[in-house]
Amino acid sequence: MLNYYQHPTCSTCRKGRKWLEQHDVAYQAINLIETPPSKEQLAKWIRKSDLPIQRFFNSSGTRYRQLGLKEVVPTLTIEAAAELLSTDGMLIKRPLVTNGSTVTLGFNEDVFEKVWLN
């Protein structure tokens, strides 16, 4: 079963949930704001993924801009990025979907099909 970290009112998250349901993919919805992933979990996912640290951040979000992270994020270590992300679910790119070892960020139908249907 997938863990589906989302913000319930996010339209992209709704699209991702709808896609999973249409393809009969079991998932557990987790409110990213109320229950963000731990620093340790985020660091593990960042290390295991082929994605740059910047992809884990919701760079179009208000909080990201308020904190002026555009210049800061590229210089962060994995540990520092994981610490920052774990303190505020609004900073995390959503939806964040994982089966424990693989992670996808955002909703892209082609990526979901490739990763979550195989």
Order of alpha helices (4+ residues) and beta strands (2+ residues): beta-alpha-beta-alpha-alpha-alpha-beta-beta-alpha
